[in-house]
């Protein structure tokens, strides 16, 4: 990756999202690691219904609002110097892992959105015993096969590492009813990336901050 590009905005960015970590956490971490100034705005579901743009998260850049978490994550990676600019293949790999991490998140949340208790329990069992292990094993294998041999997916920290870090953090959070917090510990490559990210000074700084109150 090239050195970090100059920050293009005339005003500090504003990232608007729900109070939970969710898909916006990758964006927050990327901007923090890259020393890109931004306002972390958290809003309630009620306030979201009154927003002019009916999606979250959204990023405001010089007064214009942009949506779609993958697009915002990629933008954050570019301005933070965490997105490959010299190798199309590296960029492809970073996008693959970022998208795969989002697939895992979608699978984790699916049982929680099911209203039928019996179906929800069946979905949770299948998630814990089949679907999640298969997805984590595939991601582990891809990282093992494609990584450059260091502590990160590429030679330096990229959005791919941020995505893996957020995925592992969510799995370890204990907030998933059907997935033990230790489930991910068997995947050594993913855990190695998580551990390397977790001790990064900017990640430590971010994790020590108090979550902003809902506006």
N, C-alpha and C positions, 0 to 999 in steps of 0.2 A: 504494500500500500504506500502511496505517496504521503508526504507530510501533510498535516491537517490543513485544509483550505481555510482561507480567511472567512470569517463569519459574514454572510452576505446581507443580513437584515439591518435595517436602520433602527429598529426598535427591538427590545428583548422579546423573544418568543413567548407566547402564552399557550400552555397545554391545558386543555379543559377535559376533565374526565370525572368518573364517579369516584367515591371515596376509597374504594377497594383498589388493590394493586392492579389486577386485571391486565389487559393488553397494553395499557399505558405505561406499565412499569419498565418495559424494555426501552421505551422512548425516554423516560426520565433518567434511567441509568446511562444510556448512551450520551445524552446531553451533558450529564454530570461528569462522566469520564472524560469527555472532550472539552470540558471547561466552557461550554456554551451557555450563556445566561438565559434563563427562562423563568416564567412565572407559572408555578404549579397550582392551577385552580381546580378545586374539587367541588362538585355540585351534587345536590340531591336529585332523586328521580323526579320529584315534583318540579324542580327548577329546570331539569332537562326538557320536560314537556313544553316549557315556555321559551326554549332556545329557538333562534331563527333557523338553525340548521339541525335537522332531526337525527343526528348521529353523534356518538361518542366512541373514542376520544376524537377531539378536533384540535388542530394546531392553528393558531392565529399568527400570521407572518405579515408584518407591515400593514395590519388592519384587514387582511384578507383571511378567510377561514378555509382550511383544508381538512378533509376527512380521510377515512380508511386507514386503519392502524398499520397495515403493511407499507403503504405509501409514506406515512409519517415516520415510521421506523427507519425506512431507507433514507429519507431526507435527513433524519437525525444522524444516521450513520455517516452520511456524506459530510455534513457540516462539522461533525465531531471527529472526523478522520478515522472512522471505524468501518468504512465501506471501501472495498477494493476499487482502485481507480486505474490500475495498470494492467490487470489481468481479468479478462472476461470470464475465464474459467473459475477464478477465485470468487468473482461476484456471483456466478451461477451457484457455486457451492454454498455461499453465505445465504443466498435467497432460499435455496433448498432447505437448509437447516432451520432457518427462520420460519418458513412455511410449515415444515414438519412439526416444529414445536407448537405452532398454533393448532395443528391437527390434534396433537396430544391434549392441549387445553380444551378443545371442543369435545373430545371424548370424555375427559374428566368431568365436564360440566353437564353432560347429557343426562345422567341419572338424576341430578338435582333438579332438573327442569321437568321431570316426569311427575305428573300429579297422581297417577295410580300407584298405590303403595306396593302392590304385588309386582307390577311391571318394573317399578323403580328398583326393588330388591333384586330382581332377576338381572336387570341391566348392571347393577353394581357388582354382582357376583361375576358376571361375564367380564366386566371391566377389569376387576382385580385378578382374575385367574387366567384370562386369555388375551383380551384386547390390549391392555396396558403392557404386560410383559412382552408381547410380540412387537409393539411399537417401540418400546425402549430398547429391545434387543436390536432392532433394525437401525435405530438411530446410533446406538453404540457401535455397531459394525461399520456404519458409514463414517463415523468420526475416526475410528481406528484405521480404516482403509484410506481415507482422504487427507488426514491431518499431516502436518509438516514435521511431526515428531517432537514438538515442544509441548508446553502446557496448554496451548490454545489450538483451535482448529487450524488457523493459519499461523504465520510466523509471529504476528502481533495480535492483540485483542481486536476482535471484530464483532459486528452485530450477531454473528453466529454464536459466539461465546456468551454474549448478553442474553440471547434467547435461551440457551441451555441453562444458564444460571437461573433465570426466572422460572423455568420449568421445574428444575430440581428444587428450588426454594418453595414452590407451591406444593410439590409432592411431599416435602418434609414438614409442611406447615401444620399438619394434623387436622386440617379443616375438611378433609375428604372422608366422608362417612365409611366408604367401602374400600379405601386404600390405606394400608398401614403407612405411617410416616417413614418407616425404614425400607419400604419396598424398593426404592431407587438405589439403595446402598450397594446392591449387587452389581451395578453397572460402573465398573472402575474408570472407564474413560470419561463418562459423564461426570462422575464424582470428582475426578481430577480437575476438570475444567471448572466445576463449581468451586472447589477449594481454592484454586488459583485466583478466581474472580473474587471470592469472598474476602481475601486478604488484600486486595488492591486498595490503596489508600482512598481513592475516590468512592469506591463501593462502601468501604467502612464508614467514610464520612456521610454518605447518603443514608445508610442504614441507621445511623445514630440520630438522624434528624426526626423531629416530631412530625407526624403526618398533618398536613394543613387541615384546618377545620373546614367543614362543608360551608360554602358561601351561602 
